[in-house]
Each structure stands twice: as C-alpha cells, then as structure tokens.
Amino acid sequence: MLHTSHVSCCASLRQTLLQGWQQSFPLHSSPFRQMAASSGATPRELLALCQDLHRRGALQPVLPTWGEGLSRERWRLAFSPGRDDAALASAVAALPGCFHLERATAPQPGLPALWAELDVLDATALAAQLARLPEPPCASLALHAATPGAAACDDIDTAIALERGLPLCSRPYADCARRLGCSESRLLARLQTWRRSGLLAGLSLKPPPSRVPQPGLLALWHEAATPQSLQRLHDHPGVERIHTARGTPDWPWRLSLVLHAAPQLALDQLRETAAHAGLRAPDASLRLQIEQPRDQALLFLTRTGNA
C-alpha cells in the first residue's frame, strides 16, 4: 500500500511539474521547500524529480518572465524566398529575440516565404541581431513600441544571469548570487523590487516549448478592417495572431491574421473566420508551418557567446 501511494504521489507530482509553476516559482531562499509544502512531496523528492526531468530534456531550468514594466519593442519581419530557406529559417530561429516563426510550405511569387516575430530591448539590439543573418528581411513592421511608463533594466548582469537559467538545486538563488558576486539576500531583494515595479512578471519552472511545427494559415489584406471586424477577429477562437498596419510600400498589408488549422481544414476555416468578421476574401494566403523557438525572447543574452 505504501509503494502504491508513493507511485501515485510521484505521478501526480510529475504532472504538476510538467504543467509548470507558471510565473510562480517562489522568490525564497529555499524555493523547493516552499513548493514541496503544497505538492505533497518532500523537498528532496521534489528536487530529485526536477533534476531527473531536466536531464531528460522534459523540464527547463528556472527562467524569468519579463513584465510589462520592462521597456522593449516587438517587431514582425518577413523574408523573401531564397536559395536555402531552411538555413535562413534556422538562422532566424537562433536569434535570441525570436520567439515565433512561420514558414510557407508552398511559397508564392511576390510573397515572403518566412515570417518571424522578435522582442528586443531597442532598435540597436534589433540591428545587432539582424546583422547575424545571411540576408536581411525584405519587410519589417513595428508591432508596438515600449509600454508607456516602462523602464530600462537597472542591473544587466543580474538580468543576463536570470536568462541563463537558475540551476535546479536546493539553493538556486544562493548559487546565482555567488556567480554575481553578491549575497543571496541582496539578489532576492532586487528580484522582489523588480516584481513590484512590473519589470519582472515572475520566474517559471516548466517544460521547453514543443519542437514539433504546427500547421497554420496566414491571410493578408491590402484594405484595412473596420473596428467591428477587428473585434470579431479578436473574439474568434481560431485566430492566433492579428496584425494591422497603415500600408506602405515596405509593408503593404493593412491586415493579416494567422490561424492554427490542419491543412485540409485551413481554407474552410479561413472562409468561416472572414465571413464571421464581415471581411471579404483575403488578397493572399499562405499555408504555414508554425514554430516556437523559445517560450519568450531572450532580451539580454544578445551578445555573441552569451546566447
């Protein structure tokens, strides 16, 4: 009976870990002891399971989720078809700021074949990352600038250490503080300050993003949508991304949306979505393979050798 109970507890604990402590990893000198108190396991059992899952590649180290209080920019980039689209896609996915990638499965003349979204601290950081690519984007769109009232990070070394990941050990903050040359209490106080100010949303312990591409569809319109149509698109459960623009020679599409949809259902789903929003048929559409290189952009691990 004791063995059965232990197996059941481990299975439940494993499921909890794989679901993740989303932005709620404790800011405490003994975080696994605090987590164990609410999981039904001992700290030793919890830590051992975390370390085992990490060795198997099923669990990431403890990573930060940056908050809306941190000043940064988001960009959408498009790349023309080239001689080696796979190599270009790999290079774009390797950029620290890239967290979303769309590859056209059947490129069309006159349309980009690769689309990506990046978060960067500023325009200088964006230029530095694009300089790593074998070719520049053919079009770019600023999705939004820094949130009003957002501030720059006041301790780059600590931010870099967080993006490298806290180790899965009994005292991860003490380990990180030693590498930074400060005390554990000072590091924890700084992280608490960042969280209160909104610079840091929290720390998370969760599985890595899936490496399996998901099928989707990109639809593009040259005409702008009405506010009512945009609201219906935002409310539609099948729509993953919506982008609006003024329409320029560099970025002529005033409306674009991305659907997650199986190839055999994608066009029907697009027609239903457009009709629901009161839109005409799009000017162009592309079948996609959608990839997630990382959970979120790395904003500070941007220098060669750090990412």
Buried (B, 14 or more C-beta within 10 A) or exposed (E): EEEEEEEEBBEEBBEBBEEBBEBEBBBEBBBBBBBBEEBEBBBEBBBBBBBBBBEEEBBBEBBBBBBBBBBBBBBBBBBBBBEEBEEBBEBBBEBBBBBBBBBBEEBEEEBBBBBBBBBBBBEEBBEBBBEBBEEEBBBBBEBEEBBEEBEEBEBEEBBBBBBBBBBBEBBBBBBBBEEBEBEBEEBBEBBEEBBEBBBBBBBBBBBEBEEEBBBBBBBBBEEBBEEEBBEBBEEBEBBBBBBBBEBEEEBBBBBBBBBBBEEEBBBEBBEEBBEBBEBEEBBBBBBBBBBBBBBBBBBBBBEEEEB
